[in-house]
Amino acid sequence: MKKINCKSDYCFQADLTTPASTTGTVGAPTLGAITGVTLRLSATKTGAAIHANVGTLSAAERSATPGRFHYTVDAALLTTHVLPIGVGRTVYAIWSKTGDMDMEAVPFAIADGTVN
């Protein structure tokens, strides 16, 4: 399990695909084919955000890698809202698109920069 150092900015990333509208075949996405992707940080796999400030983070698609979305959460938000859950505990990055998906929750261990 990856660790989030709450004393530094952290870039969350996800690779998304979508089926072709005519065939249903999932292939490599084209740039801009998927829109409206958000990230939320939760204390559980299916739960609500741990705080509104980390609840609906609008992700951006990397232009050089269609389908790869990212959002960098700054250290201030991590220290304020994630670190209090506790070093060594788990927080989940959940990528969503309203009405379409609530993707797999990706677990991360909480760290404070002093624990390897």
Secondary structure, DSSP 8 states (H G I E B T S, - for coil): -EEEETTS-EEEEEE---B-TTT--B----TTSS--EEEEEESSSS--BSSGGGTSEE-EE-TTSTTEEEEEE-HHHIIIIIGGG-TT-EEEEEEEETTTEEEEEEEEEEE-SS--
